[in-house]
Amino acid sequence: MSTNVSGSLSEERNDETKRSVPQSTSEVGVSSRFARSTTAVGSPLTALDLLEAEGIHIIREVVAEFERPVLLFSGGKDSVVVLHLAAKAFAPGRVPFPVLHVDTGHNFPEVIAFRDETVARLGIDLEVARVQDYIDDGRLAERPDGTRNPLQTQPLLDAIAAGRHDAVFGGARRDEDKARAKERILSLRDEFGQWDPRNQRPELWSLYNGRHLPGQHVRAFPISNWTELDVWNYIEREGIALPPLYYAHEREVFRRDGMWWAVGEFSQPRTGEQTEQRTVRYRTVGDMSCTGAVESDAADTASVVIEVAASTLTERGATRADDRISEAAMEDRKKDGYF
């Protein structure tokens, strides 16, 4: 916008305030919290612009305030979006902190390959804590149900302590689970890595309190206010690459507990469970032995956006067996130090 002619600036500002925020076809159903906002000078900001700006602000605040931050990076869509925000926050420089993956040993091979390709492309240091190491030396034991997701807590806390990380970025969102809905954007963990949902700090006017004592650390959630649909709208807008299992593909599966489980080394059908070929995709990525697929023909991002917009279940509620152990399964794990 030109500001050379006297009076033109105020007139154009007045015009801007009269405009409605355009609803892009690639931003179906973005959070109503950011439905309308305009810049003082220039084009109106969309809801995704504001969510992106909030996420980048949180990441920069944490890096400025803490000494040794780290990002939990599994190769799943939410951690991929947080890493993308971090790359934009510090472009054209390098992301100034490492990423950490707690490897259950039961991960989808496509996700591990994507993880390694991503960190190599961005030139980021990768730290890996392996659940298998803890099982091999007796610090952990296999669960009767075979899933290793609940076994990630101790390797995570040990890796945080070993790396002396005082801030840990995560891709958790409030819409995923009622336990995560309780958590602040900056969430204090005590010297044992535990979370107390009754002892949280206010975050008025987007002011974040990162103070902590030696031995404590803080979890930071830059996309806490995003929904699953916001995430997919942003992935579409930014052209962000994801592991291929997030899109429709043929896979040998079997039906259990209302979910389609992939046939693999760590998930085998029981007596009476029949395998079949189905066109499926994954809404969330976790341990192969506790993550189910959904039937879907959504082979590209635009189709996924439409599918998610019509869904009435969160991705964890629809496809994660580890969250069905009890109504408080997620909160109990978080109190112990889980993501």
N, C-alpha and C positions, 0 to 999 in steps of 0.2 A: 504494500500500500504506500502511495506517495504522501508525504507530509509537507511538501514544499509550498502549497497554496494555503494562505491563512484561512482558518475556519474549516478547511476540508476535513481535518482530523476529527473534530467533534461531530461533524455531520456523519462521517462514516462510522464512528463509534455508535451513534444513535441508531444507524441502520442495522448494525450488527446485533444490537440488543433486541431488535424486533424479529430477527430471523429465528426460525425453529431449528433445533439441531437436526441435521439430516440423518435419517435412519437408513444406514447402508444395508443392502441385501446380504452383506457378509457379516452383519452384526445382529443376528436374530436374537431377540430376547436378552440383551445385555443387562446387567444389574440396574434396577430402577434407581438405586442410590445415586448413580451418576447419569441420570437420564438427560439432564440439561445443564450445560455450562458453556460459557464463552470466554475467550481470552479478551483482555482489555483492548488489544489491537490485533486484528487478523481474523481468520476463520474460526468458527465455533469448534470446540473440542468435542470429540465423540466420547461415549462411555468408555470405550477401549483405550482411548488416549489417556483418560484420567486414571484408569486402573493401572496402565503401564507407568504413568508418572508416579503414582503412589508406590508401586513396587520398586522402581528405580530409586526413589527417595529413601525407602526403608533400607535398601542394600547399601547405599552410600552412607547413611547415618551409622549403620552397624560397622562398616569398614573404618569410618572415621573415629568411632568411639572405642572399638575393641582392638586387641593386639594380634590375636591369632584366630580369625574366623575360618570356618570350613563350611562347605556346602554338601549336604547329603544328596548323592546323585546315584540313582538306581537305573537310569535310562528310561524311566517311566515319564509320561507326558508332563506331569506337574513339575518334576525336577528339571526336565528339559526346558520348560518355560522359564523357570527361575534362573537357570544358567543363561538362557537367551537374554533375560533382563540384565543379568550381571555383565554380560558381554557388551550390551548397549550402554550400561552405566559408565563403563570405563573405556569405551572405544575412543580413539583408535589404539589405546594401550591394551595390555594383557590383563585378563582377570586376575586380581591380586591375591587370590587365596586358592588353596587346593580343593579338590572334591573328595568325598569319602563314600565308599560303598560298603555296606555290610552284606557280604555274599553268603547266602544260605547254602549254596551248593546245589540248590534245587531251582535255580533260575532258568528262564527260557533262554536257549542258546542265542536266539535272534537279539535278545535284549543285551546280553553280555557283549556280543559283537558290536552292537550299536554304541554301547558305553565306551568301548575301547577306541572305536573310530572317532567318536566325538571329542574325547579328551586329546587324542593325537592331533586332530584337526585344529583345535583351539590352543594347543600347546600348554595344557593345564596339568599340574601334578595330580596323580590319582593315588589315593590311599585306600587299601582294601583290608577289611577285617573279615576273616573267614570263620563261619560257624563250624565248619568241618574240623578246623584246628582244635577247637574247644571240645568237640566230641572225641577226637583222637586221644587227647591227653586227659580225658576224664572230668574236665571242668563242667561240661554239659552232657546230658544224656538224651538220646532220641525220645521223642514223645510217642505214646501208643498210637495216636492218630496219624503219625508220619509227617505232619507239617512242621516246618522249621521256622516259620515266621515269628512265633512267640519266643524263639531262642535267640533272636537278634539283639535283645536288650543288653546282655552282658558284654558281648563283643563290641557293641556300639559305645558303651560307657568306658570300656577299657581303651578303645581307640581315641576317644575324646581326651582321656587323661594322658595317654602316651604322647599325643600331639600337642598337649597343653592348649587345647582349643577353648577359648573363653566365650565364643559365640558360634552357634551351629545353625546354618540356614536349612530350612526344610520347605517342602512344597505342599504342606497340609493346608486344607481349606475348610472353612467353617461349615460349608454345606454338605460335607462328606459324612459327618457323624456328629451326634449330639455332644459327645465328649470334646471333639475338636471345636464345636461351636462355643464352648465355654472358655476357650483359651485366648489369651491376648496375643497381639502381634509379636511383642517381645515377652517371652515367658520364662520366668526364673526357674532354674533347677538347683536343688540344694547340693550339698557336698557329696551326697550319694546318688546324684543324678535324678532324683525323684521330683515329681510335680505335685503341688498341693493346690487343687482347684479352688480352695477357700482362701487362699493367700495370694491374690493377684493384684497387680498394680493398675491404677486407673490410667487410661491413655486419652485424656481429653485434648482436643485440638491437635491431634496427631503428634503429641509430644511423647516420646518413648524413653522410659527410664531403664537404662542398662546397668545400673549400679549392682555390684555383686561382691561377695567376699571371696577370699582365696579358697579355691577348691570348688566353688560354685561355677555355673556357667549359664548362659542364656540361649534359648532357642528362638530363632527369628523366622517369621512366616510372611514373606513379602506378598504372597497371593492369597492371604487368608480371606480377604473380602471378595474373591472371585468365585464364580460358580463353575460347574463343569462346562456349561454352555459358553461362558466367558472364555474359558481356556481354549475351547475348540474354535470359537470365533477368532481369537488372537492367533492361534496356530495357522488358520486359513489366511488371515490378513498378512502375517509376517512370512509365510511360506516356510514354516519350521519343519524340519525333517523329524520323523518318528520311527521307531521300530515297526516293521511291516505288519506285525500281528495286531496293531490297532485298526487295521482295515480288513475288509471282508476277504477271506481266503478259504480254501478247502482244507479240512483237517479231520483226522480220525478222532472221534469223540465218543463218550458214553454219558448217559444221564444219571445224575445223582443229586439228591436234595434240591431239585428244581433247577440245576445248572448243568451246562455241558462242560465236561472235564476232558482235557486233551489226553490221549493215550501216549504215555511216555515212560521213561525209566522210573520216574518218581510218582506216577499216578497210573495205576492199573485198575481195570474193572474188577469188581467183586463178583462172586457167584450170582448169576441172574441178571447182571448188567451187560447189555448187548452193545457192541461197538458199531458205529456207522459213520459214513462220510457226510459231513454237513458243511454248509457255508457259514462260517462264524467269524467273529472278531472279538477282541478283548477291549473292555472299557477301562480296565485298570490292570496293572502288571505287578505281580508279587510272586511268592513261592508257587511253583507249578502244582504242588500238592494241596493248595488251598484256594486257587484262583480259577474261576469258571469263565467260560466264553458265553457270548450271546449270539443267537442266530441273527444274521445281518447280511444285507446286500450292499452295504455302504462301503464302496471300494475307494472312495476319495474323500477329501476333507469336507467338501461342500455337502456331500451326502451324509456324513457323520453329523454335521451341524444340524441338519434337518431331523435326523433320527434322535439326537439328544434333546432337541427342543420338544419333541413329543413324548419323551420318557417321563414317567412319574416316580421312578426309583433312582436313588443315587447310585453311582457305579459301585461303591463298596457294599451297599445293601443288596444289590442285585447279583454280585459275582464273587464275594469274598466269604469263604466258609469260616475263616478265623474270626470274623466279626459276629458269627452266629453262635459262638460258644455260650454266651450269655448276653443279656441286654446291656450289661456294663462291661463287656469284653474289652472294648477299646479304652475306656476310662481306667480300668484296672491295669492295663499294660502301660498306659501313659504315666500313671502314678509311680510305676516301677522304673521308668526311664525310657520307655519306648518313644518312637517318633511322635 
